[in-house]
């Protein structure tokens, strides 16, 4: 028998429960939980329950919020079931944060935790029956929300299917039903399925117990690891740890297989609300199990915690808070919500779509046009494709992709630099009805891998080095290559070539699909304020976004676009105009030179430029290299857009000198809704000096409101358009995102005012209706005199000739924070102590709008990767705090 076969063969007889010689029953223990962190000893309870199969009484240990008064009336019960090898301690925060009137019961399964140790193993159907007997004994009648983790998730589903009349909702955390007969276990579990290793790792030694708590990164606190392992301090107390592994039913004749299949099949029939809590770094229950659960429970809300591993409730303590918020929304009676003005939003299903409503309708209308649709410049060589050829390539590639296996609704990750190949791939996927996943290369390899793992694409289209990188980092999906098929590309799993797929599609036609407002894209945020978030857009939202951008650009049929901002390189064809990508590294916006910009303008006789602030800054810095001819080319541009971060007016004035006939616009928005406002350089000059950065008036169809800040700097107030009130900026618009992808709690927080997206930015409206941005809500400084927004402080300091850039941060406890200015001098590099010299400090204090506790200096401020413009004030605040506390400050 091969070693692989041993891995997937049950090590014990499958026809009856196992009794091991020398294994004896042990009574339940009433543990002293007084020293346990976050546990109320009053929750601990022993209860005797009759075994439904044998009539024998067994004693369970449970944590019960109603232990002292089991007969107290309840509005609902949360039933928490742990997996292997944990115990009810896993759910302590769920008990501590229970909603008023709710009872929470967290069980220690028989032979686990502090419950009675039996003299034989328990199978899956027995454990489901055990749980039912316990809830009967506790006189739990419903409504019940089941919450299960690991193998406890399957057992809790088994209970749910047998108690549908009591069931109100199900919550599952890192568990799985995708275990067909003969399936291969995750790598960490395979050794434990061999008889000798199972006894060695699960029973005789605490290896398995300790490994479960060691998967977290960063590591769990030592006391938590110790408390998770405490009930399993001897081999006799670990017998059931091995039993659980042996009870994984991979074989058709396994005793638990019928029960497992019934639960897996029955899950799809549950019509109650469902919530999936998921640790994205789990090496046991990977994202494939999450995909399977989403298919079985299409009604489920999902929150995937990207930094959490298997013990998601430990790695992300907010899972308890998120779950109770979800229950309050879907099960419990919700508290009255603050009144807000209604924002009409069309329901996608209620709209009848035609071909003209599709985002690429303008491209189709030019299907016979020989004019250039897309171009790219690389190493001085310009490649082009006409509208007619682009349409043909897209149609052929779409047919080829479908023949390859791509289906409507499939997600396709794009790891192709902006240019013709990316344009063909994206529009071909849209023709099939697939959803493109775009994670900016500026996130870095690991950042991209995190983003793509969270989206879990079924296909990946990429260049060789991109495919190699994501394979090493565990990104799923069938690989389709672009470019040269090198040895590294083959190692990266290159399964097919995009050009070959295009050739295969010639002569094939796509089946007719009625136009519909389906999902079109998952676009990832920059990661400037935390892990990049996937933002889901429907086709209607993409179309409206494209229309808004075209309106700001004043685009007509004879215009051509230089797309120096990677996310928008795709939008030229959708606007029905030609677009060219300049010769630059799109992962580093600051690599765009003035010469490269001029060459791109020449390639298409371009009239419009879209570039990030960092790109424009380098264009100005490198403008001395321009020839007279190249300068003349830039005079033909009539509009320049720069988005992604605030653009200082001095920079815009310098850009204006290079492109004297261009109207310069800096629209405001974010990945979730872009653009929202617009302002030109002339309008910036007219607005003058103010508290923050003026980003202009809302675009047609856009509604702006703010949620006022309280004294602690929290944005809890009702939405208002009152002039001069500083608060979190909230935006309503038809092109607002559909939702965050697999981030239910984040979406609820950002959309808690119906119809609005809460941006995380703070600002105010002036008496002309213009919006002024004052910084990020996260960066508001909470002083004893009230909240201080950073931008107004920074703007005054940056007016000093001896200061190149500045950031204002808060140091100290919330409510008593001190304002610290960190500046980058225009002169020599700062000294080692990072404290500004007296003259500079005095000048900074003199212009500051608030008292400053300190003035520090650096040679550069930390900024985000994508835009190279957004200052990471959180990192700066931590650095400044260490420095001022006399600690080793280290790197920012």
N, C-alpha and C positions, 0 to 999 in steps of 0.2 A: 504494500500500500504506500502511495506517495506521501510525502510530507504535506503537500497541499491538501490531500484528502483527509489527513488527520486533523487539519485545522478546521474542517467543516463537518466533522463527525462528532456527535454528542458523546461525551465520555462516560455517560451512565445509562442504564436501561431506560427506555422511554415509555414503558408500559405501566409503571407504577411509581409512586413516590419512593425516594431512596432512604434507606436506613443504614447507617454506617456503624459497624461494630465499635463499641466503646462510646458512641454518641449518646448522651443522656440529656433529658430535659432539664432546664434550669428555670427557676421561677422568675417572674418579672421583678424589676427593681424600681423602687421609688427613689429616683436620684435626688441628691441634694443639688439643686440648681441655683442656689444662692450666689455662687461665685461665677455663674455663667454670664457672659456679656450679653446685654440686650434681651435677656429672658426674665420674665416675671415668674418667680417660683410658684406663685399662686395659680399659674396655668397648668401645672403638672398634675396628672391624675392617673390612677390605675383603675381599670374597669374590667370586670369579668364578662366574657362573652362566650356563648355556647357555639361550638363548632357545628355548622349546619350539616356537615357530612357524617360526623361520628357521634354527635351529641355530647362530646367532651367539652368541659369548660376550659377556656384559656384566658390568660390575663394580658391585656394590652396596656401599654403606656401611651398616653396621648397628651398633647398640649391643647388646652381648651379655654378660651376666653371666658366661658361660663362655668368653669370648674366649680367655683364656689356656690353657684346657683344655677344648676342645669335646667331648672324649670322656668327661668326668667323668659318672658316673651321675646321673640326675635322677629325681625323683618326678613331675614334671610340667613343662610348658613354657607360659609366657605369651607369646603372639605379639601384639605391639602394632603397629597400623597407623595412621599419621597421615593427616590429610586435607590440604586445600588452604588456605593455603600454609604449612604447618608442616613439621616433620621430626621425627626420632626424639628430639630434645631434649625434646619434649612429654611423654615417658614417663619422664624421669629418676628421678622419685620412685618409680615402680613398680619400677624396677630396684633402687634403693637399699633398698627395704623388702621385697624378696623373701623369702618364707618359706624356711626351711632346706630345701635339696634341690631348690628350684625354679629353673629356668632362665628368664630373661626375655630375649627377643629383640625389639628395637624396630628396625624397618626404616626406611631412607630409600628411598622408592619410586624407581624408575628416572626419571631426569631431575629428581629432587627432592632436597632436602637436599644431601648430599655425594656421592651416587651418580653414576654415569656419566650425562652428558647425551647423549641420542640425537638423531639428525638428523631424527626424525619423531615425531609424537605417538603416545600409547598410548591405546587405547580401554578401556572397562570390562572386556570379556571378556579382553583382553590382560593387563590389570593383575592380574586374578584368576589367570590362568595364570602370570604372572610370579611371583606370590607362592607358588604351588604349586611352581614350579621351585626357588625359593629354599629352601623348607622341605625339599624332597627333597635338595637339595645339603647342607643342614645336618644331614641325617639325623634330622630331628624325626619321631618316631613316635607321640607321644601318651603320656599324656593331654595335650591342648592346650586352653587357655583363650584364645580370641581376644578381643582388646580393640581396638575401633576408634572413631575420632572423625571426624565430618564425612564426607567421601567415603570415608575409610578404613574407616568403619563398614560401608558397602555392600560394599567390596572384601573385608573380613574375613568378612562373611556369605557372600559368594561362595565364599571358601576353605572356610568351615565346611561348606557344602552339598556340596562336592566331597571332603571328608575326614571324613565322618561317623564312620568307624571310629576316628578319632583324637580326635574332638571330645569334650571334657568339659563345656564351658560356653561361653557367649558373654557379653561385656560390651560395651555400646554407650553412647557418650557423644555427645549432641547430633548426631544424624545423622537421616536420614529416608528412608522408603520410600514416602511418600504423595505421589507425583508422577505423577498420571494424565496421559495425552496431552493437551496443550494447557493444562496447569496454568500458573498465573502464578507466576513466581519471587518470593521475598521481595524487598522493595523494594531492599535493598542490592545484590542481584545483578543486577537488571534492566538497569541501564546496561551492565554488562559483557557482556551477550549481543549487543550491537550490534557489528559488526566493528570499526569505527573506535575506539569506546570500549574494547573489549576489549584491543586492542593498546596503547592509550594508558595504561590503568589497570593492566593486568596484566603487560605485558611491557616497554614502553619506559620506564615509570616504576615506582617501587616503591609506588605508591598502594595497590594491592590488598594487598600484603604488609604494609604498615604499618597499614592499616585493620583487618586481622584482629586485630592485637595491641592496637588502640586501642579496642576495644569494651568493655573491662573498666572497671567503676566500683566502687571507685577504680581509677585507672590502675595497670597493672603497673609494677614497677620498671623504670627505664630500661635497666638491664643485661639484664633478661629480654627486653624488646622488641628490644634490639639482637641478642641471641643467637638469637632466633627468626628474625630477618631476615637474619642473616649469610650463610647459603648462597646468598642471592638478591641478591647485590651488583651484578649487571650484567644488562642486557637479555638477553644470551645465556643467563644462568643462570636467567632467569625464563620461558623459553618454555613450560615445562610448567605454570606457573601459569595461563596463558591456556588451555592445552590442557584442563585440568580443567574450567574453566568451560564451554568449548565442548562438552565431552563430557556435559553434563547432558542426558539424552534426553527432551526435552519433545515431540518429534515422533514420529509413528508409524513413520516410515521412518528414524529416526536409527539409525546403525550400532550404538549401544550399547543400543537399546531392548529387543531380545529378551533380552539378558543381564540387564538391569535388571528386566524383568518376571519372569524366571525366579527371580531372587533374592528379589524381593518376594513371589512366590507361595510359594517354598520356605521362607521364614522361618517361616511358620505350621506347617510340618511338623517343625521342630526341637523335639525333646522334652527337650533338655538344660536344665539350669538356666540362667537368664538374669538379668542385672542391667542396669538402665538408670540411668546417671548423667546428670543433667540440670541444665544451667544455666538457671534460670528467666528470666533477662533476655536470652536470646539473640534478637536481631532477625532472625536467619537461620533457624535451626531452632526455631520457636516451639512452644508447648505442644500445638498441633494435631498436630505430628509425634510428640510423645510419646504422645498419645492413640492414634494409629494404631499405634504400636509395641506398646502395651499390648494392643490388640485382636489383633494378629498373634502376640504372645508372651504369652498369658494367664498363663503360669507365671512371668513375670518379676517379680522384686523391683525396686522403684523407689526411688531417692533423688533428690529434686529439691532442688537447692541454690538457695534463693530469691534470693540476692544474686550469684550467678555468672552470667556471660554466655556467649558462644560458647565461649571457651577455658576450659571448666569445670575442667580439671585444673590450670590456672594460677590461676584465681580462687579455687578451693577446694583447696589442697594436700592436705587430708585425704581427697580422693578415692582416693589410693593406699592409705592406711591402711584406709579403708572397703572397698575392693575386696579387699584381702588378707584382711580379716576375713570377708568374704563367701565367698571361695574356701575359707578354712579351714573354714567351716561347711558348704558345699555340695559341695566337691570334695576338698579335702585331708582327711587324717585329723585330726579335731579333738583338741585337747589335753583331758585329763580335766577335767571340770567339777567345781567344789566341790559337795560333797553338800548337798542342800537337801531339806527335807521336802516330800513330794508334796502338791499342792493339787488335788483333783479338780475338773475343769472339764467341764461337759456339752458334748459336741460338738453344735453346732446341727443338723447334718444327721441326728443320731441321735434327735432329739426330734420327736415327732408333734405338730404344732400344730393348734389349733382356733381358732375365732373368739374364744373367751374369753381366749386367750393374747395377742391383739394389744394393743398399748399403748392403743389408743382403745376398748377393749371397754366400759369404763364409760360412755363417751359414747354408744355405740350403745344401751346398755341404757336410756338415758333419752330415746330418740329421740321419744317421744310426750309428753314432759314440758313443760308450758307455763312452768315456772320459768325464771328468768334463768340462762343459761349463761355469758355473757361480757358485759362492760361496759367502757366507757372514758369517762374524764372529760376534757374538753378545753374550756378557756375557760369553765368553769362549766356546760357542757352535758354531760349524761350520755346516752350511746347504749347501748342494750342489745339482746340477742338471746336468745331462749329456746332451751332444749335442742332443742325440736322444729324451730324455724326454723334453728338452727345445723346440725342434721343434714341438713335438706333442702338448705341452701346448699352444704354440703360435698359431698353426693352429686351435685348438679347441676354444681358446679365441677369435680369429679373427672371426670365424663363429658365436660364441655366441654374440659378440658385434654387428655384422651386424644384427642378429635377434633382438637384443635389440633396434636397430634403427640407429646405426652408419652408415654413408654414406661416400663415397669418397669425400674428400674436407672438411669434418667437422673438426673443431678444438677440440682437447682434451687436457685439462690441466692436468698435472701430479703433484700430491702432494704426492708422494710416495718416501720414502728414497731410495737411491741407493741400489740395491740388486736384488734378483731373481724376486720378484713380479714386480718391475719396468721394468726389462728387458722384461718379458713376456708382460706387458701392452704396452710398446712402440712398440715392434716388431709386436704385434698383430694389433695395430692401423695402422702401416705402411702397413701390408698385406691388410687391408681393403681399403687403399688409403687415410686414414685420416692424419691430420697434428697435430703433437704433439706440445704442448706449454710447455716450461720449464722455470720456474722462480725459481732461486736458493733460497732455504730456508734461505740462508745467507742474503737475502734482508730484513728479518724481516717480520712479519705478514702484516703490512701496506704496506711495499714495494711490497710484493708479490701480495697483493690485488690490488694495483694500476696497476701492470703489467698485471695481469690476466683480470682485467676489460678492459684494453685497447685492449687486444687480443680478448675478448668477445667469449670464448669457448662455444661450444654447449654441451659439456660433460666435467665432471671433474672426474678424478679417483684419490682417495686419502685415506689416513688413517683418522680415525675418528676425531682426534683433528684438522686436517687440514680442513676437510669439515665443521666442526663447525665454525672455525675461518673465513673462506671465506664467509660463509653464513651471518655471522654477519656484514661483510663488503661489502655485496652486489655484490659478484661475481656471474655471471649467470652460467647456465649450469645444466643439469641433473647429479645427483650424483651417482657415483659407488664407493663403499667402498672396502677397503683392510684391512684385519686383523680382529680383534674382533669387533663385532657389539654391541657397548655399547649404553647406554641410550643417551649419548652425541652425538654419531654418528647418532642416529635417529633424534635428534634435528637438527643436521647438514644437514638433508635432504637426508640421505642415502637411495637411492631408490633400489639399487641392490648390490650384492656382486660379486667381480671379480671371485672368485672361483665358485660361482653358474653360472655365465655367461660362464665360461670355461666348466662346466659340461653340460650346455645347448647346447654348440656348438659341443659336441661329436656326431658324426654321421651326422653332417651337413657339407656341403661343400660350399666354397665361389664361387660365379659366376666368370668365367674367365674374367680377365681384361688384355688387352694388356699392357705390360710394357711401362711406359711413364715417362718422366722427370717432374713429378708433384711437387708441394710444399710438403716438408717433415717435416719441423720444424719451429717453432718460438722460438728462443732462446733469452733470455733477458740478456742485459749487466749487469754489477755489480752495476750500480748506483753510482759509485765512483765519477763521474763528472756531476751529475744531475740525474733526474728521469731515472730509468732503461728503456732502449729502446728495443723494440722487433725487432729482426733481422731475416728476412725470408730467409730460405735456401731451395733450390730445391734439389731433390734427387741426381742429378749429383754433386752438390757442396758438399753435405754430403759425398758422396762416395770418392771424391777427397780429402777432408779433412782427412778422415779415412786413406787413402793411404799415405798421407804425414806424419801423426803421426806414422804409422807403419814403414815407411822408417827411421825415426829418431830413433825409438826404435830398429831397426835392427831385426824386428820380423820375426821368422820362424814358421813353423807349430808345432814345439815342445815347443814353448815359452808359458809362462803363466804370466798374468799381475796382479799386485796389483794396484787397482784403488782407490787411496786416494784423488782424485780430482773429485768432484761430477759430473761435466758435462761429463767427459770421462769414467765414470763407465760403460756406455752402449756400448762402442766401442769394447770391447774384442770380443764378439761374431761376430761382423761385420768384425773383422780382421781374424776370424776363429780360435781364440785362447781362452783358458779359462781365466776368470777374477774373482778376489775376491775383495770384499769390506771389508776393515779392521774394527775392532771394534772402532768406533770413532763417534763423533757428526759431521756429514758432514756440518752442518750449522756453525761450528766453526773449521776451519782447524787446529788451534793450539791445538786441543784435540788429535791429533794422537801422540801416544807415541812410543818409540822405541820397547817396548814389544809388543804393538798391531801390529806394522809393522812386527816384527819377526813372530808373530802368523799367520798373513795373508800370509807371505811367506811360512810358514810350510803347511798351508791348501792346497795349490796347488803346492808346490815346485816351487814357482814363480821365474821368471828370470828377470822380468822387473817391475819397480816401477814408477808410475806417481803420484806426490804429489806437492802441492803448496809450496811456500817458507815458509809460516807460519808453515805448517805441518813439513817440514824438520827441521825448527828451534827448534820445540819442541821435535822432535826425538833426535836431538843432546843433548838438555838440559836434556832429561830423559834417556840417554843411560847408566847411571850408574846402572840402574835397570836390565840390561840385564844379563842373565846367559851365561856361556861359550857356551852352546849348542845354545842359541839364537843368539849369535854373529856369530857362525859358519854358521847358516842358512843364515844370511845376506851376507856371502861371495859368495853365489851361484847366486846373482843378477848380470847380466852383463850390464844393462843399467838403469839409473835413469833420468827421465825427470821432470823438474820443470818449470811451466809456470804460467802466471797470473800477475807477477810483476818481476822486476829485482831481481836477486839472487846475493847477495854479494859474491865475491870470497872467503873471509874468511869462510863463512858458507859452501860453496861447499867443501873447504878443510877439514872441520870437518866432513862433510858427507862422504867424500872419505875415511876417517880413519875407519868409521863404515862399509862401503861397499867397501873394497879395490880392488875388482875385477870388479867394475862397472865403465862404462864410463858415466860421468855426463854431461848431456845436458840441456841447458836452451834456448829452442826455443822462439823466439819473435813473438808476434801476439796479436790479440784481438778477441772478439766475432765475429767481422765482417769478419776477415780473420785470421785463425789460423791453422797451423803455417805459418810464412812467412820467417823467417830466423832460423838458428840453429848455436849453438856454443857449444863446449865442454869445460870442465875445462882446459884441456891442451891448447886449442886454446885461452882461456881467458888469461892464463899465458903468452902465446907467444905474444899476442897483447900488453900486458903491459899497462902502464898508459896512459890515453888519456883524451880528453875532452868529458866526458860522459861514458855511459856503453856500451861496445862493445857487440853486440848481434849477430855478425857473418855474414856469407854470405847468400844471398838469396837462398832458396831452388830451385831445378829445376822447371822451369815453372813460377817462381815468378820474377817480374820486380820491382825494387825499384827506385824511384825518390824523389827529394825534391822540395818544392815550397819555394824559398828563403824568408827570413824575411826582411822587410823594416826597416827603422830607428825607427818606432814606435812598432816594434815587430809583425807586421801583415804579414801573409803568402800570399802575393798577386802576387808573381813572377811566371813566366812560369816554368814548370817542368824542372829539370836538373839533370844530374848524375855527375856534375862537382865535383871533389874532394875537400873536405874541406868546402863546402858551407852549412851553417846551414839554415834549413828551415823545413816546415811541411813535415813529411814523408808520401809519397803516394805509394800505393801498387797495382799492377795489378797481378791477379792470377785467375786460373780457379775455385778455391774454395772460391773466394771472394763472399760475401753475394749476394743474389738476390736484396734485398732492405730492408730499414727500414719499419716496419709495421705501416701503418696509420700515417706516419710522412713524408709527401711529401716534405715539405720545408727542413727538416733535411737531407733527402736523396739527394735533389738537391745540398745542400751545400757540402755534403760529396763526391758526385760523379760528381762535376762540370768539372773535367777532365775526358773525356770519357775513360772507362775501368779501372779507378783507384779509389781506396778508399782513401780518405784523412783521416788520422788516428787521427788527433788531437795531435799527438806526434811531437816533434821537434828533429832533429838530423842531422847527416851528414854522407857522405860516405868517406872512406879513400882510399888511393892509391891501396889497395888490393881488393877493392870492398866491404869491410865490412861496416856494418851499426853501427853507434854509436848513442845511444839515449841520449838526453840531457834534457829531461823533457817533460811536457805538454805545448802545445801552450797557453793554458789558463793561465799557470803559468809563462810565460816569463815576466821578469821584464823590464819595459820600462824606462830606465834612460836617463838623458840628454846626455850621451855619447853613446847611442845606446842600443840595446836589450841585456839582460844578461839571459842566460839559467841557471836554478837552479842547475842541477845535478853536473856540473863541480865545483861549489862552495861547494856543500855539500860533494862531494867526498874528497876534500882536508881536510875539517874540520873533517870528520869521521876517518881520519888517526890518529888523536890525541888520545893518550891512555886515556885521561880523558873525551872523548866524546863517548857515546854509539851510538847516531844517531843525525842527523842534518837536518834542512830544511832551504832553502833560499827563502825569500819572498820579494815582493815589497810593500812599503808603500808610499802613496801619489798619486798625479795626474799622469795620463799617460803622458809619455814624460819627467817627472822629478821625477820619483820614486826613492826612496832610498832603498838600499839593506839591509835587516835585517836578521841576522842569529838567528834561534831558535834551541837550542841544548838540548839534554837530557844527563846530566852528568853521568858518570859511578859511581860517589860517592853518597853523601847524596842527599836527595830530595831538590829541590830548595826552596829558601826562598819565603816569601809571595810577595815580590815586583817583582819577576820574572826577575830581572836584574842580569846578570852574575857577579860573583865577579871579581875584577880587574885582577887577575892572569889568570883565565879562559878566560876572554874577550881578554886579550892581546895575549894569545896563539892562539885563534881563528882568531883574526885579522892578526896575523903573517903569517898564512898559507892560508888565503883567497886569491882567485885570483882577487877579486875586493874590493874596499873600502866598509866598513860596517858602516852603520849609528848607529847600535846598536847590541848588543849580548844579547839575552834573553834566559831564561831557563825554561823548563817544565819537569815534571816527565815522560811524554809520549807524543808522537806525535799522532794526530788524523789520523786514517787510515780507509780504506774502510772495509765494513763488510765481503764481500765474501773472499778476499784474505788476509785481515789483514796485508797488506804490502804497499798499495798505500797511500802515505801521502796526506792528504787533505790540500794542501797549500793555497787554497782559504779561508778556515776557519781560518787557522793560520794567514793569512795576515790581515783579519778583526780584529782578536784578538790583534795582534801586533799594528795595527793602533789605536785601542781604548786605549791601554796601553800607547803608546808613546804620545798620545794626552792629557794624564792626565785624561782620563775618567775612569769610572769603567769598567775594562776589562771583568770581568765575566768569565764564562767557555769558553773554546776554541770551 
